[in-house]
Amino acid sequence: MDANNNGIDDSTELRARGNWNEIKGQTKQKWGNLTDDDMDYEEGKQDEWFGNLQQKTGETMDDIKHWFQRTF
Protein backbone atom coordinates (compact mmCIF):
# COMPACT_ATOMS: atom_id res chain seq x y z
CA MET A 1 0.00 0.00 0.00
CA ASP A 2 1.12 3.57 -0.68
CA ALA A 3 -0.92 5.83 1.60
CA ASN A 4 1.26 8.87 0.85
CA ASN A 5 1.03 8.37 -2.92
CA ASN A 6 4.78 8.90 -3.15
CA GLY A 7 5.66 5.76 -5.12
CA ILE A 8 7.20 4.00 -2.12
CA ASP A 9 5.47 1.10 -0.40
CA ASP A 10 4.40 2.00 3.13
CA SER A 11 6.27 -0.93 4.68
CA THR A 12 9.49 0.26 3.00
CA GLU A 13 8.89 3.79 4.24
CA LEU A 14 8.26 2.64 7.82
CA ARG A 15 11.44 0.55 7.83
CA ALA A 16 13.32 3.56 6.47
CA ARG A 17 12.12 5.79 9.27
CA GLY A 18 13.41 3.33 11.84
CA ASN A 19 16.87 3.13 10.28
CA TRP A 20 17.33 6.71 9.14
CA ASN A 21 20.99 7.09 10.20
CA GLU A 22 21.93 3.91 8.35
CA ILE A 23 19.97 5.03 5.30
CA LYS A 24 21.63 8.45 5.29
CA GLY A 25 25.07 6.86 5.48
CA GLN A 26 24.44 4.37 2.69
CA THR A 27 22.84 7.01 0.50
CA LYS A 28 25.81 9.34 0.96
CA GLN A 29 28.15 6.45 0.10
CA LYS A 30 26.16 5.70 -3.06
CA TRP A 31 26.10 9.35 -4.14
CA GLY A 32 29.22 10.91 -2.64
CA ASN A 33 28.26 14.49 -3.43
CA LEU A 34 25.27 14.47 -1.04
CA THR A 35 25.58 16.39 2.21
CA ASP A 36 23.84 16.05 5.58
CA ASP A 37 21.65 18.99 4.54
CA ASP A 38 20.61 17.11 1.39
CA MET A 39 19.48 14.24 3.58
CA ASP A 40 17.25 16.41 5.80
CA TYR A 41 13.77 15.05 5.28
CA GLU A 42 10.58 16.83 6.28
CA GLU A 43 7.31 14.96 6.56
CA GLY A 44 4.96 15.85 3.73
CA LYS A 45 7.73 17.12 1.44
CA GLN A 46 8.68 13.83 -0.21
CA ASP A 47 8.46 15.11 -3.78
CA GLU A 48 10.60 18.15 -2.99
CA TRP A 49 13.16 15.95 -1.23
CA PHE A 50 13.30 13.43 -4.08
CA GLY A 51 13.54 16.30 -6.57
CA ASN A 52 16.56 17.66 -4.70
CA LEU A 53 18.17 14.21 -4.72
CA GLN A 54 17.43 13.96 -8.43
CA GLN A 55 19.18 17.28 -9.09
CA LYS A 56 22.20 16.43 -6.95
CA THR A 57 22.69 12.88 -8.25
CA GLY A 58 21.69 13.23 -11.89
CA GLU A 59 19.53 10.12 -11.51
CA THR A 60 15.85 9.92 -12.38
CA MET A 61 13.35 10.06 -9.54
CA ASP A 62 12.23 6.52 -10.41
CA ASP A 63 15.82 5.25 -10.25
CA ILE A 64 16.32 6.86 -6.85
CA LYS A 65 13.06 5.42 -5.49
CA HIS A 66 13.90 1.97 -6.86
CA TRP A 67 17.34 2.13 -5.24
CA PHE A 68 15.74 2.89 -1.87
CA GLN A 69 13.24 0.05 -2.33
CA ARG A 70 15.96 -2.47 -3.29
CA THR A 71 18.35 -1.37 -0.58
CA PHE A 72 15.97 -0.98 2.31
Buried (B, 14 or more C-beta within 10 A) or exposed (E): EEEEEBBBEEEBBEEBEEEEEEBBEBBBEBBEEBEEEBBEBEEEEBEEBBEBBBEBBEBEEEEBBBBBBEEB
